[in-house]
Amino acid sequence: MRTQEQINGIVRLLLKEYPQADCTLQYEKPHELLFAVRLAAQCTDERVNKVTPALYERFPTLEAFAQAELSEVEELVHSCGFFRAKAKDIVECSKILIEKYDGRVPGTMEELTALPGVGRKTANLILGDVFHVPGSVVVDTHCIRISNRLGMVDNLKEPVKIEKELRKVLPPADSSRFCHCIVLHGRAVCDARKPDCDSCCLKHLCQYYEGR
C-alpha cells in the first residue's frame, strides 16, 4: 500500500498531467448527463456522444421524455446496447424526476440511487460534476484497475469497497477531478493489457511498476 504522502503525490501529478480532465460525456442539462451515463453502461463514451445529439433533439425536455413512446427511445439508443432496459430506465426516470422532484435531478446519494438504472458510480458522477460535492469518487473499470496497480487500495475489486477506501485517502476537493484523470490515464497510458509504464508520470510511485 502507498503512504498518504505517496498518494498525495499521485494526485498532484495526475492533476498536472491532465489539467483539463473532465467528464467525456457531452451534455448541457443535469438530466442529460444522468441519461448519458445510463447509456454508457457496457458502451463507450464515444458511441454515446454520437447517439445523444439526436436523442436530445427529439426529446428536448424531461416532459418530452416522460411522454415518449418507448419504442422510439429504443430505436434512438439501439446502438448503445441493452437498449430496451436503458430506454425503459430513461423514460421511467423522467417521470419520477417530474412527479417527485419538480423536474430537477436530486442532489443526494440516497435520492439518486433510488432512480431507475442509477447506481453509486452514476450518483457520484452527478454529485461531483453537477453539484460539486467534495469527496465524490467515481469507481469505473479504469479506477478499479489503476488504484490497485498503484497500490492506493489493496487488491480490491468491489467498487463499493474501493470507493470507501479512496474516500479515506483522496483530498475531498480533488477527488472528482482525480477520477476524471484516472479515466484519461487509463486510456492513454495504463492500458488493461499492456500498460506503457516507461512513459508513465507515476512510475516512481507505482506498486505495479516496482514489482515488475
mmCIF file of the C-alpha atoms, coordinates in Angstrom:
data_MODEL
# 
_entry.id   MODEL 
# 
loop_
_atom_site.group_PDB 
_atom_site.id 
_atom_site.type_symbol 
_atom_site.label_atom_id 
_atom_site.label_alt_id 
_atom_site.label_comp_id 
_atom_site.label_asym_id 
_atom_site.label_entity_id 
_atom_site.label_seq_id 
_atom_site.pdbx_PDB_ins_code 
_atom_site.Cartn_x 
_atom_site.Cartn_y 
_atom_site.Cartn_z 
_atom_site.occupancy 
_atom_site.B_iso_or_equiv 
_atom_site.pdbx_formal_charge 
_atom_site.auth_seq_id 
_atom_site.auth_comp_id 
_atom_site.auth_asym_id 
_atom_site.auth_atom_id 
_atom_site.pdbx_PDB_model_num 
ATOM 1   C CA . MET A 1 1   ? 0.000   0.000  0.000   1.00 0.00 ? 1   MET A CA 1 
ATOM 2   C CA . ARG A 1 2   ? 1.109   3.534  -0.704  1.00 0.00 ? 2   ARG A CA 1 
ATOM 3   C CA . THR A 1 3   ? 1.603   6.020  2.111   1.00 0.00 ? 3   THR A CA 1 
ATOM 4   C CA . GLN A 1 4   ? -0.572  9.110  2.370   1.00 0.00 ? 4   GLN A CA 1 
ATOM 5   C CA . GLU A 1 5   ? 2.369   11.189 1.170   1.00 0.00 ? 5   GLU A CA 1 
ATOM 6   C CA . GLN A 1 6   ? 2.753   8.977  -1.894  1.00 0.00 ? 6   GLN A CA 1 
ATOM 7   C CA . ILE A 1 7   ? -0.989  9.139  -2.610  1.00 0.00 ? 7   ILE A CA 1 
ATOM 8   C CA . ASN A 1 8   ? -0.922  12.916 -2.375  1.00 0.00 ? 8   ASN A CA 1 
ATOM 9   C CA . GLY A 1 9   ? 1.937   12.849 -4.863  1.00 0.00 ? 9   GLY A CA 1 
ATOM 10  C CA . ILE A 1 10  ? -0.053  10.647 -7.238  1.00 0.00 ? 10  ILE A CA 1 
ATOM 11  C CA . VAL A 1 11  ? -2.975  13.067 -7.120  1.00 0.00 ? 11  VAL A CA 1 
ATOM 12  C CA . ARG A 1 12  ? -0.766  16.103 -7.735  1.00 0.00 ? 12  ARG A CA 1 
ATOM 13  C CA . LEU A 1 13  ? 0.975   14.504 -10.706 1.00 0.00 ? 13  LEU A CA 1 
ATOM 14  C CA . LEU A 1 14  ? -2.276  13.358 -12.319 1.00 0.00 ? 14  LEU A CA 1 
ATOM 15  C CA . LEU A 1 15  ? -3.844  16.797 -11.957 1.00 0.00 ? 15  LEU A CA 1 
ATOM 16  C CA . LYS A 1 16  ? -0.730  18.305 -13.519 1.00 0.00 ? 16  LYS A CA 1 
ATOM 17  C CA . GLU A 1 17  ? -0.632  15.731 -16.342 1.00 0.00 ? 17  GLU A CA 1 
ATOM 18  C CA . TYR A 1 18  ? -4.323  16.175 -17.213 1.00 0.00 ? 18  TYR A CA 1 
ATOM 19  C CA . PRO A 1 19  ? -5.196  19.771 -16.278 1.00 0.00 ? 19  PRO A CA 1 
ATOM 20  C CA . GLN A 1 20  ? -8.301  19.820 -18.470 1.00 0.00 ? 20  GLN A CA 1 
ATOM 21  C CA . ALA A 1 21  ? -9.650  16.477 -17.231 1.00 0.00 ? 21  ALA A CA 1 
ATOM 22  C CA . ASP A 1 22  ? -13.426 16.473 -17.243 1.00 0.00 ? 22  ASP A CA 1 
ATOM 23  C CA . CYS A 1 23  ? -16.318 14.167 -17.991 1.00 0.00 ? 23  CYS A CA 1 
ATOM 24  C CA . THR A 1 24  ? -16.027 12.973 -21.594 1.00 0.00 ? 24  THR A CA 1 
ATOM 25  C CA . LEU A 1 25  ? -19.790 12.575 -21.972 1.00 0.00 ? 25  LEU A CA 1 
ATOM 26  C CA . GLN A 1 26  ? -21.391 15.556 -23.688 1.00 0.00 ? 26  GLN A CA 1 
ATOM 27  C CA . TYR A 1 27  ? -24.374 17.214 -22.034 1.00 0.00 ? 27  TYR A CA 1 
ATOM 28  C CA . GLU A 1 28  ? -25.955 20.593 -21.363 1.00 0.00 ? 28  GLU A CA 1 
ATOM 29  C CA . LYS A 1 29  ? -28.516 19.796 -18.653 1.00 0.00 ? 29  LYS A CA 1 
ATOM 30  C CA . PRO A 1 30  ? -28.150 17.676 -15.495 1.00 0.00 ? 30  PRO A CA 1 
ATOM 31  C CA . HIS A 1 31  ? -30.701 15.100 -16.645 1.00 0.00 ? 31  HIS A CA 1 
ATOM 32  C CA . GLU A 1 32  ? -28.834 14.748 -19.937 1.00 0.00 ? 32  GLU A CA 1 
ATOM 33  C CA . LEU A 1 33  ? -25.710 13.703 -18.052 1.00 0.00 ? 33  LEU A CA 1 
ATOM 34  C CA . LEU A 1 34  ? -27.796 11.299 -15.978 1.00 0.00 ? 34  LEU A CA 1 
ATOM 35  C CA . PHE A 1 35  ? -29.180 9.650  -19.110 1.00 0.00 ? 35  PHE A CA 1 
ATOM 36  C CA . ALA A 1 36  ? -25.835 9.675  -20.925 1.00 0.00 ? 36  ALA A CA 1 
ATOM 37  C CA . VAL A 1 37  ? -24.208 7.781  -18.064 1.00 0.00 ? 37  VAL A CA 1 
ATOM 38  C CA . ARG A 1 38  ? -27.006 5.209  -18.206 1.00 0.00 ? 38  ARG A CA 1 
ATOM 39  C CA . LEU A 1 39  ? -26.393 4.766  -21.919 1.00 0.00 ? 39  LEU A CA 1 
ATOM 40  C CA . ALA A 1 40  ? -22.644 4.421  -21.299 1.00 0.00 ? 40  ALA A CA 1 
ATOM 41  C CA . ALA A 1 41  ? -23.071 1.199  -19.318 1.00 0.00 ? 41  ALA A CA 1 
ATOM 42  C CA . GLN A 1 42  ? -21.250 -1.521 -21.309 1.00 0.00 ? 42  GLN A CA 1 
ATOM 43  C CA . CYS A 1 43  ? -20.718 1.077  -24.031 1.00 0.00 ? 43  CYS A CA 1 
ATOM 44  C CA . THR A 1 44  ? -18.062 3.665  -24.884 1.00 0.00 ? 44  THR A CA 1 
ATOM 45  C CA . ASP A 1 45  ? -18.460 7.368  -24.218 1.00 0.00 ? 45  ASP A CA 1 
ATOM 46  C CA . GLU A 1 46  ? -17.582 7.940  -27.847 1.00 0.00 ? 46  GLU A CA 1 
ATOM 47  C CA . ARG A 1 47  ? -20.569 5.894  -29.011 1.00 0.00 ? 47  ARG A CA 1 
ATOM 48  C CA . VAL A 1 48  ? -22.886 7.591  -26.517 1.00 0.00 ? 48  VAL A CA 1 
ATOM 49  C CA . ASN A 1 49  ? -21.787 11.026 -27.725 1.00 0.00 ? 49  ASN A CA 1 
ATOM 50  C CA . LYS A 1 50  ? -22.782 10.018 -31.249 1.00 0.00 ? 50  LYS A CA 1 
ATOM 51  C CA . VAL A 1 51  ? -26.221 8.935  -30.098 1.00 0.00 ? 51  VAL A CA 1 
ATOM 52  C CA . THR A 1 52  ? -27.274 11.656 -27.657 1.00 0.00 ? 52  THR A CA 1 
ATOM 53  C CA . PRO A 1 53  ? -27.464 14.680 -30.018 1.00 0.00 ? 53  PRO A CA 1 
ATOM 54  C CA . ALA A 1 54  ? -30.342 13.099 -31.963 1.00 0.00 ? 54  ALA A CA 1 
ATOM 55  C CA . LEU A 1 55  ? -31.894 11.779 -28.754 1.00 0.00 ? 55  LEU A CA 1 
ATOM 56  C CA . TYR A 1 56  ? -31.915 15.185 -27.069 1.00 0.00 ? 56  TYR A CA 1 
ATOM 57  C CA . GLU A 1 57  ? -33.084 16.917 -30.217 1.00 0.00 ? 57  GLU A CA 1 
ATOM 58  C CA . ARG A 1 58  ? -36.063 14.578 -30.432 1.00 0.00 ? 58  ARG A CA 1 
ATOM 59  C CA . PHE A 1 59  ? -36.767 14.849 -26.692 1.00 0.00 ? 59  PHE A CA 1 
ATOM 60  C CA . PRO A 1 60  ? -35.541 18.305 -25.638 1.00 0.00 ? 60  PRO A CA 1 
ATOM 61  C CA . THR A 1 61  ? -37.213 18.294 -22.193 1.00 0.00 ? 61  THR A CA 1 
ATOM 62  C CA . LEU A 1 62  ? -37.923 15.905 -19.366 1.00 0.00 ? 62  LEU A CA 1 
ATOM 63  C CA . GLU A 1 63  ? -41.603 16.245 -20.182 1.00 0.00 ? 63  GLU A CA 1 
ATOM 64  C CA . ALA A 1 64  ? -40.907 15.045 -23.715 1.00 0.00 ? 64  ALA A CA 1 
ATOM 65  C CA . PHE A 1 65  ? -39.019 12.029 -22.381 1.00 0.00 ? 65  PHE A CA 1 
ATOM 66  C CA . ALA A 1 66  ? -41.784 11.238 -19.896 1.00 0.00 ? 66  ALA A CA 1 
ATOM 67  C CA . GLN A 1 67  ? -44.373 11.213 -22.681 1.00 0.00 ? 67  GLN A CA 1 
ATOM 68  C CA . ALA A 1 68  ? -42.198 9.349  -25.180 1.00 0.00 ? 68  ALA A CA 1 
ATOM 69  C CA . GLU A 1 69  ? -43.126 6.128  -26.881 1.00 0.00 ? 69  GLU A CA 1 
ATOM 70  C CA . LEU A 1 70  ? -40.722 3.552  -25.504 1.00 0.00 ? 70  LEU A CA 1 
ATOM 71  C CA . SER A 1 71  ? -40.164 2.049  -28.947 1.00 0.00 ? 71  SER A CA 1 
ATOM 72  C CA . GLU A 1 72  ? -38.951 5.377  -30.308 1.00 0.00 ? 72  GLU A CA 1 
ATOM 73  C CA . VAL A 1 73  ? -36.442 5.830  -27.489 1.00 0.00 ? 73  VAL A CA 1 
ATOM 74  C CA . GLU A 1 74  ? -35.286 2.248  -28.017 1.00 0.00 ? 74  GLU A CA 1 
ATOM 75  C CA . GLU A 1 75  ? -34.674 2.926  -31.679 1.00 0.00 ? 75  GLU A CA 1 
ATOM 76  C CA . LEU A 1 76  ? -32.613 6.033  -30.962 1.00 0.00 ? 76  LEU A CA 1 
ATOM 77  C CA . VAL A 1 77  ? -30.397 4.341  -28.343 1.00 0.00 ? 77  VAL A CA 1 
ATOM 78  C CA . HIS A 1 78  ? -30.224 0.940  -30.050 1.00 0.00 ? 78  HIS A CA 1 
ATOM 79  C CA . SER A 1 79  ? -26.519 1.147  -30.905 1.00 0.00 ? 79  SER A CA 1 
ATOM 80  C CA . CYS A 1 80  ? -25.565 1.637  -27.239 1.00 0.00 ? 80  CYS A CA 1 
ATOM 81  C CA . GLY A 1 81  ? -26.519 -1.940 -26.426 1.00 0.00 ? 81  GLY A CA 1 
ATOM 82  C CA . PHE A 1 82  ? -29.040 -3.214 -23.854 1.00 0.00 ? 82  PHE A CA 1 
ATOM 83  C CA . PHE A 1 83  ? -31.304 -0.659 -25.494 1.00 0.00 ? 83  PHE A CA 1 
ATOM 84  C CA . ARG A 1 84  ? -34.602 -1.925 -24.092 1.00 0.00 ? 84  ARG A CA 1 
ATOM 85  C CA . ALA A 1 85  ? -33.515 -1.696 -20.465 1.00 0.00 ? 85  ALA A CA 1 
ATOM 86  C CA . LYS A 1 86  ? -31.772 1.644  -20.994 1.00 0.00 ? 86  LYS A CA 1 
ATOM 87  C CA . ALA A 1 87  ? -34.739 3.191  -22.808 1.00 0.00 ? 87  ALA A CA 1 
ATOM 88  C CA . LYS A 1 88  ? -37.137 1.974  -20.107 1.00 0.00 ? 88  LYS A CA 1 
ATOM 89  C CA . ASP A 1 89  ? -34.959 3.416  -17.330 1.00 0.00 ? 89  ASP A CA 1 
ATOM 90  C CA . ILE A 1 90  ? -34.687 6.789  -19.088 1.00 0.00 ? 90  ILE A CA 1 
ATOM 91  C CA . VAL A 1 91  ? -38.451 7.133  -19.593 1.00 0.00 ? 91  VAL A CA 1 
ATOM 92  C CA . GLU A 1 92  ? -39.287 5.955  -16.070 1.00 0.00 ? 92  GLU A CA 1 
ATOM 93  C CA . CYS A 1 93  ? -36.613 8.184  -14.563 1.00 0.00 ? 93  CYS A CA 1 
ATOM 94  C CA . SER A 1 94  ? -38.032 11.184 -16.424 1.00 0.00 ? 94  SER A CA 1 
ATOM 95  C CA . LYS A 1 95  ? -41.470 10.559 -14.949 1.00 0.00 ? 95  LYS A CA 1 
ATOM 96  C CA . ILE A 1 96  ? -40.070 10.306 -11.424 1.00 0.00 ? 96  ILE A CA 1 
ATOM 97  C CA . LEU A 1 97  ? -37.990 13.480 -11.791 1.00 0.00 ? 97  LEU A CA 1 
ATOM 98  C CA . ILE A 1 98  ? -41.104 15.385 -12.856 1.00 0.00 ? 98  ILE A CA 1 
ATOM 99  C CA . GLU A 1 99  ? -43.524 13.882 -10.338 1.00 0.00 ? 99  GLU A CA 1 
ATOM 100 C CA . LYS A 1 100 ? -41.248 13.743 -7.296  1.00 0.00 ? 100 LYS A CA 1 
ATOM 101 C CA . TYR A 1 101 ? -38.553 16.371 -7.862  1.00 0.00 ? 101 TYR A CA 1 
ATOM 102 C CA . ASP A 1 102 ? -40.336 19.065 -9.871  1.00 0.00 ? 102 ASP A CA 1 
ATOM 103 C CA . GLY A 1 103 ? -38.212 18.343 -12.936 1.00 0.00 ? 103 GLY A CA 1 
ATOM 104 C CA . ARG A 1 104 ? -34.865 18.593 -11.154 1.00 0.00 ? 104 ARG A CA 1 
ATOM 105 C CA . VAL A 1 105 ? -32.140 15.991 -10.676 1.00 0.00 ? 105 VAL A CA 1 
ATOM 106 C CA . PRO A 1 106 ? -31.819 15.377 -6.913  1.00 0.00 ? 106 PRO A CA 1 
ATOM 107 C CA . GLY A 1 107 ? -28.564 16.056 -5.146  1.00 0.00 ? 107 GLY A CA 1 
ATOM 108 C CA . THR A 1 108 ? -28.086 13.266 -2.611  1.00 0.00 ? 108 THR A CA 1 
ATOM 109 C CA . MET A 1 109 ? -26.714 9.753  -2.930  1.00 0.00 ? 109 MET A CA 1 
ATOM 110 C CA . GLU A 1 110 ? -29.875 8.243  -1.455  1.00 0.00 ? 110 GLU A CA 1 
ATOM 111 C CA . GLU A 1 111 ? -32.214 10.040 -3.839  1.00 0.00 ? 111 GLU A CA 1 
ATOM 112 C CA . LEU A 1 112 ? -30.089 9.398  -6.898  1.00 0.00 ? 112 LEU A CA 1 
ATOM 113 C CA . THR A 1 113 ? -29.580 5.676  -6.304  1.00 0.00 ? 113 THR A CA 1 
ATOM 114 C CA . ALA A 1 114 ? -33.350 5.267  -5.855  1.00 0.00 ? 114 ALA A CA 1 
ATOM 115 C CA . LEU A 1 115 ? -33.837 6.288  -9.501  1.00 0.00 ? 115 LEU A CA 1 
ATOM 116 C CA . PRO A 1 116 ? -34.161 3.577  -12.182 1.00 0.00 ? 116 PRO A CA 1 
ATOM 117 C CA . GLY A 1 117 ? -30.786 2.431  -13.521 1.00 0.00 ? 117 GLY A CA 1 
ATOM 118 C CA . VAL A 1 118 ? -28.747 4.672  -11.214 1.00 0.00 ? 118 VAL A CA 1 
ATOM 119 C CA . GLY A 1 119 ? -26.010 3.087  -9.100  1.00 0.00 ? 119 GLY A CA 1 
ATOM 120 C CA . ARG A 1 120 ? -23.312 4.595  -6.931  1.00 0.00 ? 120 ARG A CA 1 
ATOM 121 C CA . LYS A 1 121 ? -20.955 5.215  -9.865  1.00 0.00 ? 121 LYS A CA 1 
ATOM 122 C CA . THR A 1 122 ? -23.550 7.306  -11.686 1.00 0.00 ? 122 THR A CA 1 
ATOM 123 C CA . ALA A 1 123 ? -24.633 9.038  -8.497  1.00 0.00 ? 123 ALA A CA 1 
ATOM 124 C CA . ASN A 1 124 ? -21.061 10.010 -7.610  1.00 0.00 ? 124 ASN A CA 1 
ATOM 125 C CA . LEU A 1 125 ? -20.532 11.423 -11.092 1.00 0.00 ? 125 LEU A CA 1 
ATOM 126 C CA . ILE A 1 126 ? -23.672 13.553 -10.793 1.00 0.00 ? 126 ILE A CA 1 
ATOM 127 C CA . LEU A 1 127 ? -22.735 14.679 -7.288  1.00 0.00 ? 127 LEU A CA 1 
ATOM 128 C CA . GLY A 1 128 ? -19.214 15.621 -8.360  1.00 0.00 ? 128 GLY A CA 1 
ATOM 129 C CA . ASP A 1 129 ? -19.844 17.163 -11.772 1.00 0.00 ? 129 ASP A CA 1 
ATOM 130 C CA . VAL A 1 130 ? -23.263 18.758 -11.294 1.00 0.00 ? 130 VAL A CA 1 
ATOM 131 C CA . PHE A 1 131 ? -23.365 19.562 -7.581  1.00 0.00 ? 131 PHE A CA 1 
ATOM 132 C CA . HIS A 1 132 ? -19.584 19.761 -6.930  1.00 0.00 ? 132 HIS A CA 1 
ATOM 133 C CA . VAL A 1 133 ? -19.863 17.712 -3.755  1.00 0.00 ? 133 VAL A CA 1 
ATOM 134 C CA . PRO A 1 134 ? -16.389 17.165 -2.196  1.00 0.00 ? 134 PRO A CA 1 
ATOM 135 C CA . GLY A 1 135 ? -15.361 13.547 -1.797  1.00 0.00 ? 135 GLY A CA 1 
ATOM 136 C CA . SER A 1 136 ? -17.310 12.215 -4.778  1.00 0.00 ? 136 SER A CA 1 
ATOM 137 C CA . VAL A 1 137 ? -15.470 9.126  -6.054  1.00 0.00 ? 137 VAL A CA 1 
ATOM 138 C CA . VAL A 1 138 ? -16.454 7.544  -9.366  1.00 0.00 ? 138 VAL A CA 1 
ATOM 139 C CA . VAL A 1 139 ? -15.236 3.949  -9.452  1.00 0.00 ? 139 VAL A CA 1 
ATOM 140 C CA . ASP A 1 140 ? -15.231 2.655  -13.036 1.00 0.00 ? 140 ASP A CA 1 
ATOM 141 C CA . THR A 1 141 ? -13.081 -0.026 -14.653 1.00 0.00 ? 141 THR A CA 1 
ATOM 142 C CA . HIS A 1 142 ? -10.124 2.366  -15.036 1.00 0.00 ? 142 HIS A CA 1 
ATOM 143 C CA . CYS A 1 143 ? -10.306 3.366  -11.379 1.00 0.00 ? 143 CYS A CA 1 
ATOM 144 C CA . ILE A 1 144 ? -10.523 -0.259 -10.244 1.00 0.00 ? 144 ILE A CA 1 
ATOM 145 C CA . ARG A 1 145 ? -7.504  -1.275 -12.322 1.00 0.00 ? 145 ARG A CA 1 
ATOM 146 C CA . ILE A 1 146 ? -5.257  1.706  -11.698 1.00 0.00 ? 146 ILE A CA 1 
ATOM 147 C CA . SER A 1 147 ? -5.961  2.229  -7.996  1.00 0.00 ? 147 SER A CA 1 
ATOM 148 C CA . ASN A 1 148 ? -4.936  -1.406 -7.452  1.00 0.00 ? 148 ASN A CA 1 
ATOM 149 C CA . ARG A 1 149 ? -1.857  -1.154 -9.667  1.00 0.00 ? 149 ARG A CA 1 
ATOM 150 C CA . LEU A 1 150 ? -0.688  1.993  -7.949  1.00 0.00 ? 150 LEU A CA 1 
ATOM 151 C CA . GLY A 1 151 ? -1.281  0.498  -4.504  1.00 0.00 ? 151 GLY A CA 1 
ATOM 152 C CA . MET A 1 152 ? -3.861  3.049  -3.438  1.00 0.00 ? 152 MET A CA 1 
ATOM 153 C CA . VAL A 1 153 ? -6.079  0.113  -2.476  1.00 0.00 ? 153 VAL A CA 1 
ATOM 154 C CA . ASP A 1 154 ? -5.005  -3.383 -1.523  1.00 0.00 ? 154 ASP A CA 1 
ATOM 155 C CA . ASN A 1 155 ? -6.171  -5.924 -4.118  1.00 0.00 ? 155 ASN A CA 1 
ATOM 156 C CA . LEU A 1 156 ? -9.820  -4.847 -4.077  1.00 0.00 ? 156 LEU A CA 1 
ATOM 157 C CA . LYS A 1 157 ? -12.244 -5.488 -6.925  1.00 0.00 ? 157 LYS A CA 1 
ATOM 158 C CA . GLU A 1 158 ? -15.606 -4.468 -5.457  1.00 0.00 ? 158 GLU A CA 1 
ATOM 159 C CA . PRO A 1 159 ? -16.430 -0.876 -6.500  1.00 0.00 ? 159 PRO A CA 1 
ATOM 160 C CA . VAL A 1 160 ? -18.147 -0.003 -3.212  1.00 0.00 ? 160 VAL A CA 1 
ATOM 161 C CA . LYS A 1 161 ? -15.129 -1.124 -1.166  1.00 0.00 ? 161 LYS A CA 1 
ATOM 162 C CA . ILE A 1 162 ? -12.749 0.783  -3.453  1.00 0.00 ? 162 ILE A CA 1 
ATOM 163 C CA . GLU A 1 163 ? -14.902 3.899  -3.187  1.00 0.00 ? 163 GLU A CA 1 
ATOM 164 C CA . LYS A 1 164 ? -14.850 3.625  0.610   1.00 0.00 ? 164 LYS A CA 1 
ATOM 165 C CA . GLU A 1 165 ? -11.063 3.229  0.746   1.00 0.00 ? 165 GLU A CA 1 
ATOM 166 C CA . LEU A 1 166 ? -10.364 6.046  -1.729  1.00 0.00 ? 166 LEU A CA 1 
ATOM 167 C CA . ARG A 1 167 ? -12.617 8.399  0.218   1.00 0.00 ? 167 ARG A CA 1 
ATOM 168 C CA . LYS A 1 168 ? -10.293 7.903  3.175   1.00 0.00 ? 168 LYS A CA 1 
ATOM 169 C CA . VAL A 1 169 ? -7.129  8.951  1.320   1.00 0.00 ? 169 VAL A CA 1 
ATOM 170 C CA . LEU A 1 170 ? -8.095  11.306 -1.527  1.00 0.00 ? 170 LEU A CA 1 
ATOM 171 C CA . PRO A 1 171 ? -8.215  15.052 -0.872  1.00 0.00 ? 171 PRO A CA 1 
ATOM 172 C CA . PRO A 1 172 ? -12.009 15.683 -0.931  1.00 0.00 ? 172 PRO A CA 1 
ATOM 173 C CA . ALA A 1 173 ? -11.710 18.792 -3.093  1.00 0.00 ? 173 ALA A CA 1 
ATOM 174 C CA . ASP A 1 174 ? -9.756  16.888 -5.753  1.00 0.00 ? 174 ASP A CA 1 
ATOM 175 C CA . SER A 1 175 ? -11.499 13.509 -5.680  1.00 0.00 ? 175 SER A CA 1 
ATOM 176 C CA . SER A 1 176 ? -13.844 14.130 -8.605  1.00 0.00 ? 176 SER A CA 1 
ATOM 177 C CA . ARG A 1 177 ? -11.095 15.525 -10.846 1.00 0.00 ? 177 ARG A CA 1 
ATOM 178 C CA . PHE A 1 178 ? -8.799  12.684 -9.791  1.00 0.00 ? 178 PHE A CA 1 
ATOM 179 C CA . CYS A 1 179 ? -11.350 10.188 -11.106 1.00 0.00 ? 179 CYS A CA 1 
ATOM 180 C CA . HIS A 1 180 ? -11.570 12.010 -14.451 1.00 0.00 ? 180 HIS A CA 1 
ATOM 181 C CA . CYS A 1 181 ? -7.761  11.982 -14.643 1.00 0.00 ? 181 CYS A CA 1 
ATOM 182 C CA . ILE A 1 182 ? -7.716  8.247  -13.940 1.00 0.00 ? 182 ILE A CA 1 
ATOM 183 C CA . VAL A 1 183 ? -10.002 7.630  -16.925 1.00 0.00 ? 183 VAL A CA 1 
ATOM 184 C CA . LEU A 1 184 ? -7.749  9.628  -19.253 1.00 0.00 ? 184 LEU A CA 1 
ATOM 185 C CA . HIS A 1 185 ? -4.633  7.970  -17.835 1.00 0.00 ? 185 HIS A CA 1 
ATOM 186 C CA . GLY A 1 186 ? -6.170  4.540  -18.290 1.00 0.00 ? 186 GLY A CA 1 
ATOM 187 C CA . ARG A 1 187 ? -6.974  5.246  -21.920 1.00 0.00 ? 187 ARG A CA 1 
ATOM 188 C CA . ALA A 1 188 ? -3.651  6.892  -22.770 1.00 0.00 ? 188 ALA A CA 1 
ATOM 189 C CA . VAL A 1 189 ? -1.056  5.080  -20.661 1.00 0.00 ? 189 VAL A CA 1 
ATOM 190 C CA . CYS A 1 190 ? -2.203  2.492  -18.116 1.00 0.00 ? 190 CYS A CA 1 
ATOM 191 C CA . ASP A 1 191 ? -3.915  0.121  -20.526 1.00 0.00 ? 191 ASP A CA 1 
ATOM 192 C CA . ALA A 1 192 ? -5.546  -3.013 -19.135 1.00 0.00 ? 192 ALA A CA 1 
ATOM 193 C CA . ARG A 1 193 ? -3.499  -5.416 -21.263 1.00 0.00 ? 193 ARG A CA 1 
ATOM 194 C CA . LYS A 1 194 ? -0.263  -3.572 -21.936 1.00 0.00 ? 194 LYS A CA 1 
ATOM 195 C CA . PRO A 1 195 ? 0.447   -0.562 -19.706 1.00 0.00 ? 195 PRO A CA 1 
ATOM 196 C CA . ASP A 1 196 ? 3.074   1.831  -21.044 1.00 0.00 ? 196 ASP A CA 1 
ATOM 197 C CA . CYS A 1 197 ? 4.967   2.006  -17.771 1.00 0.00 ? 197 CYS A CA 1 
ATOM 198 C CA . ASP A 1 198 ? 8.110   3.575  -19.198 1.00 0.00 ? 198 ASP A CA 1 
ATOM 199 C CA . SER A 1 199 ? 6.260   6.735  -20.237 1.00 0.00 ? 199 SER A CA 1 
ATOM 200 C CA . CYS A 1 200 ? 4.090   6.919  -17.114 1.00 0.00 ? 200 CYS A CA 1 
ATOM 201 C CA . CYS A 1 201 ? 4.407   10.012 -14.933 1.00 0.00 ? 201 CYS A CA 1 
ATOM 202 C CA . LEU A 1 202 ? 3.548   7.874  -11.890 1.00 0.00 ? 202 LEU A CA 1 
ATOM 203 C CA . LYS A 1 203 ? 6.007   5.014  -12.292 1.00 0.00 ? 203 LYS A CA 1 
ATOM 204 C CA . HIS A 1 204 ? 8.195   6.109  -9.385  1.00 0.00 ? 204 HIS A CA 1 
ATOM 205 C CA . LEU A 1 205 ? 5.124   5.937  -7.130  1.00 0.00 ? 205 LEU A CA 1 
ATOM 206 C CA . CYS A 1 206 ? 3.585   2.799  -8.601  1.00 0.00 ? 206 CYS A CA 1 
ATOM 207 C CA . GLN A 1 207 ? 3.444   -0.526 -6.781  1.00 0.00 ? 207 GLN A CA 1 
ATOM 208 C CA . TYR A 1 208 ? 2.886   -2.420 -10.047 1.00 0.00 ? 208 TYR A CA 1 
ATOM 209 C CA . TYR A 1 209 ? 5.987   -0.864 -11.648 1.00 0.00 ? 209 TYR A CA 1 
ATOM 210 C CA . GLU A 1 210 ? 8.080   -1.682 -8.600  1.00 0.00 ? 210 GLU A CA 1 
ATOM 211 C CA . GLY A 1 211 ? 7.082   -5.314 -8.765  1.00 0.00 ? 211 GLY A CA 1 
ATOM 212 C CA . ARG A 1 212 ? 7.724   -5.914 -12.473 1.00 0.00 ? 212 ARG A CA 1 
# 
